[in-house]
Amino acid sequence: GADYYMDKWTFGAGYSVASYDVDANDVDKWFVNAGYGIAPNTTVYAEFAGQDVEGESETDTALAIGVKAEF
């Protein structure tokens, strides 16, 4: 995974490959996201992620949108 910061923006991306032992499928997972600082310690963000399981014809994807506030 990696993050890149530009002014109030944060961009991130990551990829992982998991290989399991006997009787399990390999799984590839990935994500991309962006966040924008709207106030000190407060960020709005959006993330798109997915996973691909070996042997399955469909790919699972998800979208998350939210606000993160730290106190």
mmCIF file of the N, C-alpha and C atoms, coordinates in Angstrom:
data_MODEL
# 
_entry.id   MODEL 
# 
loop_
_atom_site.group_PDB 
_atom_site.id 
_atom_site.type_symbol 
_atom_site.label_atom_id 
_atom_site.label_alt_id 
_atom_site.label_comp_id 
_atom_site.label_asym_id 
_atom_site.label_entity_id 
_atom_site.label_seq_id 
_atom_site.pdbx_PDB_ins_code 
_atom_site.Cartn_x 
_atom_site.Cartn_y 
_atom_site.Cartn_z 
_atom_site.occupancy 
_atom_site.B_iso_or_equiv 
_atom_site.pdbx_formal_charge 
_atom_site.auth_seq_id 
_atom_site.auth_comp_id 
_atom_site.auth_asym_id 
_atom_site.auth_atom_id 
_atom_site.pdbx_PDB_model_num 
ATOM 1   N N  . GLY A 1 1  ? 0.812   -1.172  0.000   1.00 0.00 ? 1  GLY A N  1 
ATOM 2   C CA . GLY A 1 1  ? 0.000   0.000   0.000   1.00 0.00 ? 1  GLY A CA 1 
ATOM 3   C C  . GLY A 1 1  ? 0.864   1.247   0.000   1.00 0.00 ? 1  GLY A C  1 
ATOM 4   N N  . ALA A 1 2  ? 0.278   2.334   -0.422  1.00 0.00 ? 2  ALA A N  1 
ATOM 5   C CA . ALA A 1 2  ? 0.998   3.601   -0.459  1.00 0.00 ? 2  ALA A CA 1 
ATOM 6   C C  . ALA A 1 2  ? 0.015   4.753   -0.290  1.00 0.00 ? 2  ALA A C  1 
ATOM 7   N N  . ASP A 1 3  ? 0.507   5.837   0.304   1.00 0.00 ? 3  ASP A N  1 
ATOM 8   C CA . ASP A 1 3  ? -0.270  7.070   0.459   1.00 0.00 ? 3  ASP A CA 1 
ATOM 9   C C  . ASP A 1 3  ? 0.486   8.213   -0.197  1.00 0.00 ? 3  ASP A C  1 
ATOM 10  N N  . TYR A 1 4  ? -0.252  9.188   -0.704  1.00 0.00 ? 4  TYR A N  1 
ATOM 11  C CA . TYR A 1 4  ? 0.326   10.387  -1.282  1.00 0.00 ? 4  TYR A CA 1 
ATOM 12  C C  . TYR A 1 4  ? -0.455  11.575  -0.741  1.00 0.00 ? 4  TYR A C  1 
ATOM 13  N N  . TYR A 1 5  ? 0.255   12.589  -0.267  1.00 0.00 ? 5  TYR A N  1 
ATOM 14  C CA . TYR A 1 5  ? -0.363  13.776  0.323   1.00 0.00 ? 5  TYR A CA 1 
ATOM 15  C C  . TYR A 1 5  ? -0.115  14.981  -0.568  1.00 0.00 ? 5  TYR A C  1 
ATOM 16  N N  . MET A 1 6  ? -1.191  15.764  -0.820  1.00 0.00 ? 6  MET A N  1 
ATOM 17  C CA . MET A 1 6  ? -1.085  16.966  -1.631  1.00 0.00 ? 6  MET A CA 1 
ATOM 18  C C  . MET A 1 6  ? -2.015  18.011  -1.030  1.00 0.00 ? 6  MET A C  1 
ATOM 19  N N  . ASP A 1 7  ? -1.448  19.012  -0.369  1.00 0.00 ? 7  ASP A N  1 
ATOM 20  C CA . ASP A 1 7  ? -2.212  20.031  0.346   1.00 0.00 ? 7  ASP A CA 1 
ATOM 21  C C  . ASP A 1 7  ? -3.172  19.362  1.335   1.00 0.00 ? 7  ASP A C  1 
ATOM 22  N N  . LYS A 1 8  ? -4.474  19.582  1.205   1.00 0.00 ? 8  LYS A N  1 
ATOM 23  C CA . LYS A 1 8  ? -5.451  18.973  2.116   1.00 0.00 ? 8  LYS A CA 1 
ATOM 24  C C  . LYS A 1 8  ? -5.920  17.598  1.642   1.00 0.00 ? 8  LYS A C  1 
ATOM 25  N N  . TRP A 1 9  ? -5.418  17.125  0.513   1.00 0.00 ? 9  TRP A N  1 
ATOM 26  C CA . TRP A 1 9  ? -5.827  15.840  -0.059  1.00 0.00 ? 9  TRP A CA 1 
ATOM 27  C C  . TRP A 1 9  ? -4.888  14.716  0.365   1.00 0.00 ? 9  TRP A C  1 
ATOM 28  N N  . THR A 1 10 ? -5.457  13.543  0.550   1.00 0.00 ? 10 THR A N  1 
ATOM 29  C CA . THR A 1 10 ? -4.688  12.315  0.776   1.00 0.00 ? 10 THR A CA 1 
ATOM 30  C C  . THR A 1 10 ? -5.219  11.264  -0.192  1.00 0.00 ? 10 THR A C  1 
ATOM 31  N N  . PHE A 1 11 ? -4.306  10.623  -0.909  1.00 0.00 ? 11 PHE A N  1 
ATOM 32  C CA . PHE A 1 11 ? -4.676  9.561   -1.842  1.00 0.00 ? 11 PHE A CA 1 
ATOM 33  C C  . PHE A 1 11 ? -3.974  8.283   -1.410  1.00 0.00 ? 11 PHE A C  1 
ATOM 34  N N  . GLY A 1 12 ? -4.675  7.176   -1.499  1.00 0.00 ? 12 GLY A N  1 
ATOM 35  C CA . GLY A 1 12 ? -4.083  5.905   -1.098  1.00 0.00 ? 12 GLY A CA 1 
ATOM 36  C C  . GLY A 1 12 ? -4.472  4.794   -2.054  1.00 0.00 ? 12 GLY A C  1 
ATOM 37  N N  . ALA A 1 13 ? -3.626  3.774   -2.107  1.00 0.00 ? 13 ALA A N  1 
ATOM 38  C CA . ALA A 1 13 ? -3.905  2.595   -2.923  1.00 0.00 ? 13 ALA A CA 1 
ATOM 39  C C  . ALA A 1 13 ? -3.159  1.418   -2.321  1.00 0.00 ? 13 ALA A C  1 
ATOM 40  N N  . GLY A 1 14 ? -3.705  0.230   -2.507  1.00 0.00 ? 14 GLY A N  1 
ATOM 41  C CA . GLY A 1 14 ? -3.045  -0.958  -2.001  1.00 0.00 ? 14 GLY A CA 1 
ATOM 42  C C  . GLY A 1 14 ? -3.500  -2.201  -2.731  1.00 0.00 ? 14 GLY A C  1 
ATOM 43  N N  . TYR A 1 15 ? -2.667  -3.229  -2.673  1.00 0.00 ? 15 TYR A N  1 
ATOM 44  C CA . TYR A 1 15 ? -2.956  -4.491  -3.338  1.00 0.00 ? 15 TYR A CA 1 
ATOM 45  C C  . TYR A 1 15 ? -2.315  -5.606  -2.526  1.00 0.00 ? 15 TYR A C  1 
ATOM 46  N N  . SER A 1 16 ? -3.036  -6.705  -2.350  1.00 0.00 ? 16 SER A N  1 
ATOM 47  C CA . SER A 1 16 ? -2.455  -7.853  -1.645  1.00 0.00 ? 16 SER A CA 1 
ATOM 48  C C  . SER A 1 16 ? -2.855  -9.145  -2.336  1.00 0.00 ? 16 SER A C  1 
ATOM 49  N N  . VAL A 1 17 ? -1.972  -10.120 -2.242  1.00 0.00 ? 17 VAL A N  1 
ATOM 50  C CA . VAL A 1 17 ? -2.217  -11.450 -2.795  1.00 0.00 ? 17 VAL A CA 1 
ATOM 51  C C  . VAL A 1 17 ? -2.046  -12.438 -1.650  1.00 0.00 ? 17 VAL A C  1 
ATOM 52  N N  . ALA A 1 18 ? -3.067  -13.250 -1.401  1.00 0.00 ? 18 ALA A N  1 
ATOM 53  C CA . ALA A 1 18 ? -2.998  -14.251 -0.331  1.00 0.00 ? 18 ALA A CA 1 
ATOM 54  C C  . ALA A 1 18 ? -3.124  -15.636 -0.954  1.00 0.00 ? 18 ALA A C  1 
ATOM 55  N N  . SER A 1 19 ? -2.202  -16.495 -0.590  1.00 0.00 ? 19 SER A N  1 
ATOM 56  C CA . SER A 1 19 ? -2.217  -17.873 -1.069  1.00 0.00 ? 19 SER A CA 1 
ATOM 57  C C  . SER A 1 19 ? -2.337  -18.779 0.140   1.00 0.00 ? 19 SER A C  1 
ATOM 58  N N  . TYR A 1 20 ? -3.376  -19.606 0.135   1.00 0.00 ? 20 TYR A N  1 
ATOM 59  C CA . TYR A 1 20 ? -3.646  -20.464 1.283   1.00 0.00 ? 20 TYR A CA 1 
ATOM 60  C C  . TYR A 1 20 ? -3.226  -21.903 0.994   1.00 0.00 ? 20 TYR A C  1 
ATOM 61  N N  . ASP A 1 21 ? -3.174  -22.687 2.038   1.00 0.00 ? 21 ASP A N  1 
ATOM 62  C CA . ASP A 1 21 ? -2.803  -24.090 1.906   1.00 0.00 ? 21 ASP A CA 1 
ATOM 63  C C  . ASP A 1 21 ? -3.934  -24.918 1.305   1.00 0.00 ? 21 ASP A C  1 
ATOM 64  N N  . VAL A 1 22 ? -3.938  -26.156 1.566   1.00 0.00 ? 22 VAL A N  1 
ATOM 65  C CA . VAL A 1 22 ? -4.842  -27.153 0.988   1.00 0.00 ? 22 VAL A CA 1 
ATOM 66  C C  . VAL A 1 22 ? -6.313  -26.715 1.041   1.00 0.00 ? 22 VAL A C  1 
ATOM 67  N N  . ASP A 1 23 ? -7.040  -27.000 -0.023  1.00 0.00 ? 23 ASP A N  1 
ATOM 68  C CA . ASP A 1 23 ? -8.493  -26.790 -0.124  1.00 0.00 ? 23 ASP A CA 1 
ATOM 69  C C  . ASP A 1 23 ? -8.948  -25.339 0.040   1.00 0.00 ? 23 ASP A C  1 
ATOM 70  N N  . ALA A 1 24 ? -8.131  -24.388 -0.305  1.00 0.00 ? 24 ALA A N  1 
ATOM 71  C CA . ALA A 1 24 ? -8.550  -22.985 -0.226  1.00 0.00 ? 24 ALA A CA 1 
ATOM 72  C C  . ALA A 1 24 ? -8.117  -22.270 -1.506  1.00 0.00 ? 24 ALA A C  1 
ATOM 73  N N  . ASN A 1 25 ? -8.884  -21.280 -1.908  1.00 0.00 ? 25 ASN A N  1 
ATOM 74  C CA . ASN A 1 25 ? -8.574  -20.515 -3.114  1.00 0.00 ? 25 ASN A CA 1 
ATOM 75  C C  . ASN A 1 25 ? -7.669  -19.336 -2.799  1.00 0.00 ? 25 ASN A C  1 
ATOM 76  N N  . ASP A 1 26 ? -6.884  -18.916 -3.789  1.00 0.00 ? 26 ASP A N  1 
ATOM 77  C CA . ASP A 1 26 ? -6.074  -17.714 -3.645  1.00 0.00 ? 26 ASP A CA 1 
ATOM 78  C C  . ASP A 1 26 ? -6.984  -16.492 -3.733  1.00 0.00 ? 26 ASP A C  1 
ATOM 79  N N  . VAL A 1 27 ? -6.642  -15.437 -2.996  1.00 0.00 ? 27 VAL A N  1 
ATOM 80  C CA . VAL A 1 27 ? -7.465  -14.231 -2.957  1.00 0.00 ? 27 VAL A CA 1 
ATOM 81  C C  . VAL A 1 27 ? -6.595  -13.010 -3.237  1.00 0.00 ? 27 VAL A C  1 
ATOM 82  N N  . ASP A 1 28 ? -7.008  -12.183 -4.203  1.00 0.00 ? 28 ASP A N  1 
ATOM 83  C CA . ASP A 1 28 ? -6.363  -10.901 -4.491  1.00 0.00 ? 28 ASP A CA 1 
ATOM 84  C C  . ASP A 1 28 ? -7.295  -9.809  -3.985  1.00 0.00 ? 28 ASP A C  1 
ATOM 85  N N  . LYS A 1 29 ? -6.760  -8.873  -3.190  1.00 0.00 ? 29 LYS A N  1 
ATOM 86  C CA . LYS A 1 29 ? -7.560  -7.758  -2.671  1.00 0.00 ? 29 LYS A CA 1 
ATOM 87  C C  . LYS A 1 29 ? -6.893  -6.449  -3.054  1.00 0.00 ? 29 LYS A C  1 
ATOM 88  N N  . TRP A 1 30 ? -7.717  -5.406  -3.307  1.00 0.00 ? 30 TRP A N  1 
ATOM 89  C CA . TRP A 1 30 ? -7.190  -4.105  -3.703  1.00 0.00 ? 30 TRP A CA 1 
ATOM 90  C C  . TRP A 1 30 ? -8.096  -2.987  -3.204  1.00 0.00 ? 30 TRP A C  1 
ATOM 91  N N  . PHE A 1 31 ? -7.534  -1.783  -3.128  1.00 0.00 ? 31 PHE A N  1 
ATOM 92  C CA . PHE A 1 31 ? -8.339  -0.609  -2.765  1.00 0.00 ? 31 PHE A CA 1 
ATOM 93  C C  . PHE A 1 31 ? -7.689  0.656   -3.300  1.00 0.00 ? 31 PHE A C  1 
ATOM 94  N N  . VAL A 1 32 ? -8.507  1.667   -3.543  1.00 0.00 ? 32 VAL A N  1 
ATOM 95  C CA . VAL A 1 32 ? -8.063  3.034   -3.840  1.00 0.00 ? 32 VAL A CA 1 
ATOM 96  C C  . VAL A 1 32 ? -8.952  3.962   -3.027  1.00 0.00 ? 32 VAL A C  1 
ATOM 97  N N  . ASN A 1 33 ? -8.376  5.040   -2.503  1.00 0.00 ? 33 ASN A N  1 
ATOM 98  C CA . ASN A 1 33 ? -9.178  5.960   -1.712  1.00 0.00 ? 33 ASN A CA 1 
ATOM 99  C C  . ASN A 1 33 ? -8.659  7.380   -1.831  1.00 0.00 ? 33 ASN A C  1 
ATOM 100 N N  . ALA A 1 34 ? -9.497  8.315   -1.415  1.00 0.00 ? 34 ALA A N  1 
ATOM 101 C CA . ALA A 1 34 ? -9.130  9.725   -1.380  1.00 0.00 ? 34 ALA A CA 1 
ATOM 102 C C  . ALA A 1 34 ? -9.819  10.359  -0.183  1.00 0.00 ? 34 ALA A C  1 
ATOM 103 N N  . GLY A 1 35 ? -9.100  11.260  0.469   1.00 0.00 ? 35 GLY A N  1 
ATOM 104 C CA . GLY A 1 35 ? -9.653  11.987  1.603   1.00 0.00 ? 35 GLY A CA 1 
ATOM 105 C C  . GLY A 1 35 ? -9.326  13.458  1.491   1.00 0.00 ? 35 GLY A C  1 
ATOM 106 N N  . TYR A 1 36 ? -10.186 14.295  2.053   1.00 0.00 ? 36 TYR A N  1 
ATOM 107 C CA . TYR A 1 36 ? -9.986  15.741  2.019   1.00 0.00 ? 36 TYR A CA 1 
ATOM 108 C C  . TYR A 1 36 ? -10.194 16.302  3.416   1.00 0.00 ? 36 TYR A C  1 
ATOM 109 N N  . GLY A 1 37 ? -9.200  17.005  3.938   1.00 0.00 ? 37 GLY A N  1 
ATOM 110 C CA . GLY A 1 37 ? -9.288  17.605  5.267   1.00 0.00 ? 37 GLY A CA 1 
ATOM 111 C C  . GLY A 1 37 ? -10.165 18.836  5.256   1.00 0.00 ? 37 GLY A C  1 
ATOM 112 N N  . ILE A 1 38 ? -11.302 18.765  5.959   1.00 0.00 ? 38 ILE A N  1 
ATOM 113 C CA . ILE A 1 38 ? -12.236 19.901  5.967   1.00 0.00 ? 38 ILE A CA 1 
ATOM 114 C C  . ILE A 1 38 ? -12.063 20.775  7.204   1.00 0.00 ? 38 ILE A C  1 
ATOM 115 N N  . ALA A 1 39 ? -11.393 20.236  8.234   1.00 0.00 ? 39 ALA A N  1 
ATOM 116 C CA . ALA A 1 39 ? -11.134 20.978  9.466   1.00 0.00 ? 39 ALA A CA 1 
ATOM 117 C C  . ALA A 1 39 ? -9.997  20.249  10.174  1.00 0.00 ? 39 ALA A C  1 
ATOM 118 N N  . PRO A 1 40 ? -9.395  20.889  11.186  1.00 0.00 ? 40 PRO A N  1 
ATOM 119 C CA . PRO A 1 40 ? -8.354  20.171  11.923  1.00 0.00 ? 40 PRO A CA 1 
ATOM 120 C C  . PRO A 1 40 ? -8.896  18.848  12.478  1.00 0.00 ? 40 PRO A C  1 
ATOM 121 N N  . ASN A 1 41 ? -8.194  17.759  12.204  1.00 0.00 ? 41 ASN A N  1 
ATOM 122 C CA . ASN A 1 41 ? -8.541  16.416  12.676  1.00 0.00 ? 41 ASN A CA 1 
ATOM 123 C C  . ASN A 1 41 ? -9.859  15.879  12.116  1.00 0.00 ? 41 ASN A C  1 
ATOM 124 N N  . THR A 1 42 ? -10.352 16.427  11.020  1.00 0.00 ? 42 THR A N  1 
ATOM 125 C CA . THR A 1 42 ? -11.586 15.942  10.399  1.00 0.00 ? 42 THR A CA 1 
ATOM 126 C C  . THR A 1 42 ? -11.368 15.783  8.892   1.00 0.00 ? 42 THR A C  1 
ATOM 127 N N  . THR A 1 43 ? -11.709 14.605  8.374   1.00 0.00 ? 43 THR A N  1 
ATOM 128 C CA . THR A 1 43 ? -11.500 14.273  6.960   1.00 0.00 ? 43 THR A CA 1 
ATOM 129 C C  . THR A 1 43 ? -12.742 13.608  6.389   1.00 0.00 ? 43 THR A C  1 
ATOM 130 N N  . VAL A 1 44 ? -13.151 14.028  5.195   1.00 0.00 ? 44 VAL A N  1 
ATOM 131 C CA . VAL A 1 44 ? -14.176 13.300  4.450   1.00 0.00 ? 44 VAL A CA 1 
ATOM 132 C C  . VAL A 1 44 ? -13.424 12.409  3.461   1.00 0.00 ? 44 VAL A C  1 
ATOM 133 N N  . TYR A 1 45 ? -13.967 11.228  3.219   1.00 0.00 ? 45 TYR A N  1 
ATOM 134 C CA . TYR A 1 45 ? -13.235 10.302  2.370   1.00 0.00 ? 45 TYR A CA 1 
ATOM 135 C C  . TYR A 1 45 ? -14.184 9.436   1.546   1.00 0.00 ? 45 TYR A C  1 
ATOM 136 N N  . ALA A 1 46 ? -13.612 8.830   0.521   1.00 0.00 ? 46 ALA A N  1 
ATOM 137 C CA . ALA A 1 46 ? -14.311 7.834   -0.296  1.00 0.00 ? 46 ALA A CA 1 
ATOM 138 C C  . ALA A 1 46 ? -13.301 6.740   -0.627  1.00 0.00 ? 46 ALA A C  1 
ATOM 139 N N  . GLU A 1 47 ? -13.762 5.504   -0.619  1.00 0.00 ? 47 GLU A N  1 
ATOM 140 C CA . GLU A 1 47 ? -12.880 4.382   -0.921  1.00 0.00 ? 47 GLU A CA 1 
ATOM 141 C C  . GLU A 1 47 ? -13.616 3.381   -1.799  1.00 0.00 ? 47 GLU A C  1 
ATOM 142 N N  . PHE A 1 48 ? -12.911 2.826   -2.759  1.00 0.00 ? 48 PHE A N  1 
ATOM 143 C CA . PHE A 1 48 ? -13.423 1.784   -3.633  1.00 0.00 ? 48 PHE A CA 1 
ATOM 144 C C  . PHE A 1 48 ? -12.491 0.591   -3.477  1.00 0.00 ? 48 PHE A C  1 
ATOM 145 N N  . ALA A 1 49 ? -13.048 -0.578  -3.191  1.00 0.00 ? 49 ALA A N  1 
ATOM 146 C CA . ALA A 1 49 ? -12.227 -1.760  -2.916  1.00 0.00 ? 49 ALA A CA 1 
ATOM 147 C C  . ALA A 1 49 ? -12.857 -2.997  -3.531  1.00 0.00 ? 49 ALA A C  1 
ATOM 148 N N  . GLY A 1 50 ? -12.056 -4.031  -3.667  1.00 0.00 ? 50 GLY A N  1 
ATOM 149 C CA . GLY A 1 50 ? -12.585 -5.267  -4.219  1.00 0.00 ? 50 GLY A CA 1 
ATOM 150 C C  . GLY A 1 50 ? -11.686 -6.443  -3.922  1.00 0.00 ? 50 GLY A C  1 
ATOM 151 N N  . GLN A 1 51 ? -12.220 -7.620  -4.236  1.00 0.00 ? 51 GLN A N  1 
ATOM 152 C CA . GLN A 1 51 ? -11.435 -8.833  -4.105  1.00 0.00 ? 51 GLN A CA 1 
ATOM 153 C C  . GLN A 1 51 ? -11.806 -9.796  -5.218  1.00 0.00 ? 51 GLN A C  1 
ATOM 154 N N  . ASP A 1 52 ? -10.821 -10.555 -5.631  1.00 0.00 ? 52 ASP A N  1 
ATOM 155 C CA . ASP A 1 52 ? -10.997 -11.553 -6.672  1.00 0.00 ? 52 ASP A CA 1 
ATOM 156 C C  . ASP A 1 52 ? -10.547 -12.892 -6.102  1.00 0.00 ? 52 ASP A C  1 
ATOM 157 N N  . VAL A 1 53 ? -11.461 -13.844 -6.044  1.00 0.00 ? 53 VAL A N  1 
ATOM 158 C CA . VAL A 1 53 ? -11.155 -15.167 -5.503  1.00 0.00 ? 53 VAL A CA 1 
ATOM 159 C C  . VAL A 1 53 ? -10.931 -16.117 -6.672  1.00 0.00 ? 53 VAL A C  1 
ATOM 160 N N  . GLU A 1 54 ? -9.794  -16.809 -6.647  1.00 0.00 ? 54 GLU A N  1 
ATOM 161 C CA . GLU A 1 54 ? -9.461  -17.756 -7.707  1.00 0.00 ? 54 GLU A CA 1 
ATOM 162 C C  . GLU A 1 54 ? -10.558 -18.820 -7.835  1.00 0.00 ? 54 GLU A C  1 
ATOM 163 N N  . GLY A 1 55 ? -10.964 -19.076 -9.054  1.00 0.00 ? 55 GLY A N  1 
ATOM 164 C CA . GLY A 1 55 ? -11.970 -20.089 -9.294  1.00 0.00 ? 55 GLY A CA 1 
ATOM 165 C C  . GLY A 1 55 ? -13.396 -19.571 -9.288  1.00 0.00 ? 55 GLY A C  1 
ATOM 166 N N  . GLU A 1 56 ? -13.613 -18.321 -8.937  1.00 0.00 ? 56 GLU A N  1 
ATOM 167 C CA . GLU A 1 56 ? -14.957 -17.730 -8.954  1.00 0.00 ? 56 GLU A CA 1 
ATOM 168 C C  . GLU A 1 56 ? -15.052 -16.770 -10.124 1.00 0.00 ? 56 GLU A C  1 
ATOM 169 N N  . SER A 1 57 ? -16.198 -16.740 -10.783 1.00 0.00 ? 57 SER A N  1 
ATOM 170 C CA . SER A 1 57 ? -16.351 -15.906 -11.971 1.00 0.00 ? 57 SER A CA 1 
ATOM 171 C C  . SER A 1 57 ? -16.666 -14.449 -11.645 1.00 0.00 ? 57 SER A C  1 
ATOM 172 N N  . GLU A 1 58 ? -17.160 -14.172 -10.437 1.00 0.00 ? 58 GLU A N  1 
ATOM 173 C CA . GLU A 1 58 ? -17.517 -12.808 -10.064 1.00 0.00 ? 58 GLU A CA 1 
ATOM 174 C C  . GLU A 1 58 ? -16.441 -12.184 -9.174  1.00 0.00 ? 58 GLU A C  1 
ATOM 175 N N  . THR A 1 59 ? -16.312 -10.871 -9.277  1.00 0.00 ? 59 THR A N  1 
ATOM 176 C CA . THR A 1 59 ? -15.410 -10.107 -8.423  1.00 0.00 ? 59 THR A CA 1 
ATOM 177 C C  . THR A 1 59 ? -16.253 -9.290  -7.455  1.00 0.00 ? 59 THR A C  1 
ATOM 178 N N  . ASP A 1 60 ? -15.928 -9.348  -6.169  1.00 0.00 ? 60 ASP A N  1 
ATOM 179 C CA . ASP A 1 60 ? -16.656 -8.565  -5.169  1.00 0.00 ? 60 ASP A CA 1 
ATOM 180 C C  . ASP A 1 60 ? -16.067 -7.167  -5.094  1.00 0.00 ? 60 ASP A C  1 
ATOM 181 N N  . THR A 1 61 ? -16.934 -6.140  -5.105  1.00 0.00 ? 61 THR A N  1 
ATOM 182 C CA . THR A 1 61 ? -16.487 -4.755  -4.973  1.00 0.00 ? 61 THR A CA 1 
ATOM 183 C C  . THR A 1 61 ? -17.334 -4.044  -3.932  1.00 0.00 ? 61 THR A C  1 
ATOM 184 N N  . ALA A 1 62 ? -16.771 -2.965  -3.380  1.00 0.00 ? 62 ALA A N  1 
ATOM 185 C CA . ALA A 1 62 ? -17.478 -2.186  -2.360  1.00 0.00 ? 62 ALA A CA 1 
ATOM 186 C C  . ALA A 1 62 ? -17.092 -0.716  -2.493  1.00 0.00 ? 62 ALA A C  1 
ATOM 187 N N  . LEU A 1 63 ? -17.987 0.144   -2.052  1.00 0.00 ? 63 LEU A N  1 
ATOM 188 C CA . LEU A 1 63 ? -17.753 1.589   -2.028  1.00 0.00 ? 63 LEU A CA 1 
ATOM 189 C C  . LEU A 1 63 ? -18.075 2.092   -0.632  1.00 0.00 ? 63 LEU A C  1 
ATOM 190 N N  . ALA A 1 64 ? -17.174 2.894   -0.075  1.00 0.00 ? 64 ALA A N  1 
ATOM 191 C CA . ALA A 1 64 ? -17.404 3.480   1.243   1.00 0.00 ? 64 ALA A CA 1 
ATOM 192 C C  . ALA A 1 64 ? -17.235 4.996   1.145   1.00 0.00 ? 64 ALA A C  1 
ATOM 193 N N  . ILE A 1 65 ? -18.126 5.723   1.782   1.00 0.00 ? 65 ILE A N  1 
ATOM 194 C CA . ILE A 1 65 ? -18.059 7.177   1.856   1.00 0.00 ? 65 ILE A CA 1 
ATOM 195 C C  . ILE A 1 65 ? -18.307 7.549   3.310   1.00 0.00 ? 65 ILE A C  1 
ATOM 196 N N  . GLY A 1 66 ? -17.486 8.447   3.848   1.00 0.00 ? 66 GLY A N  1 
ATOM 197 C CA . GLY A 1 66 ? -17.687 8.784   5.250   1.00 0.00 ? 66 GLY A CA 1 
ATOM 198 C C  . GLY A 1 66 ? -16.899 9.992   5.703   1.00 0.00 ? 66 GLY A C  1 
ATOM 199 N N  . VAL A 1 67 ? -16.975 10.218  7.014   1.00 0.00 ? 67 VAL A N  1 
ATOM 200 C CA . VAL A 1 67 ? -16.261 11.295  7.674   1.00 0.00 ? 67 VAL A CA 1 
ATOM 201 C C  . VAL A 1 67 ? -15.519 10.701  8.861   1.00 0.00 ? 67 VAL A C  1 
ATOM 202 N N  . LYS A 1 68 ? -14.253 11.094  8.997   1.00 0.00 ? 68 LYS A N  1 
ATOM 203 C CA . LYS A 1 68 ? -13.430 10.629  10.107  1.00 0.00 ? 68 LYS A CA 1 
ATOM 204 C C  . LYS A 1 68 ? -13.080 11.851  10.962  1.00 0.00 ? 68 LYS A C  1 
ATOM 205 N N  . ALA A 1 69 ? -13.393 11.798  12.258  1.00 0.00 ? 69 ALA A N  1 
ATOM 206 C CA . ALA A 1 69 ? -13.057 12.874  13.181  1.00 0.00 ? 69 ALA A CA 1 
ATOM 207 C C  . ALA A 1 69 ? -12.271 12.302  14.350  1.00 0.00 ? 69 ALA A C  1 
ATOM 208 N N  . GLU A 1 70 ? -11.140 12.903  14.659  1.00 0.00 ? 70 GLU A N  1 
ATOM 209 C CA . GLU A 1 70 ? -10.311 12.464  15.780  1.00 0.00 ? 70 GLU A CA 1 
ATOM 210 C C  . GLU A 1 70 ? -10.359 13.499  16.891  1.00 0.00 ? 70 GLU A C  1 
ATOM 211 N N  . PHE A 1 71 ? -10.472 13.013  18.126  1.00 0.00 ? 71 PHE A N  1 
ATOM 212 C CA . PHE A 1 71 ? -10.529 13.906  19.288  1.00 0.00 ? 71 PHE A CA 1 
ATOM 213 C C  . PHE A 1 71 ? -9.335  13.682  20.180  1.00 0.00 ? 71 PHE A C  1 
# 
